[in-house]
Amino acid sequence: MRAWMLLVLVAGCGGSSQPVTGAVYDEFGCKVGCDRCAPEAQCISAPYVTACLARCSTAADCGGGEKCALVAGNETRSPVCLAAQALVVCHAPDCQILARCRDDATSLKPLPRTFSACGWEVVLCDSGCDAATGNCK
């Protein structure tokens, strides 16, 4: 009887019919996604150690020393409040980015090198954004 139960248990451990569960990691071992973030926060993950950061529209939405920024690789998502060392690099991201216009009234200015993240500061332009340079007019 015990041998039969052991055979059933071993046969059931093949996992071929079971869905994959648990955390997902990229090819460098960085976790992709957050376990849970507050509704007003956004998950930033690979190539960074996962973090939940507050969403923003302008720098006025953020605390002192923080910039309202788009993190490279997350350009289609909302900007987040980002401090210089808020994100910890899991593997080196490509930081070869240039200024560009997000829309007619918003410039995306590359974050200073003092920031651990690659991305753009969201800058509202009073006179519009110059599509040729990506800077405010």
Buried (B, 14 or more C-beta within 10 A) or exposed (E): EEEEEEEEEEEEEEEEEEEEEEEEBEEEEBBEBBEEBEEEBBBBBBBBEBBBBBBBEEBEBBEEEBBBBBBBBBBEEBBBBBBBEBBEEBEEBEEEBEBBBBEEBBBBBBBEEEBBBBBBBBBBBEEBBBEEEBBBE
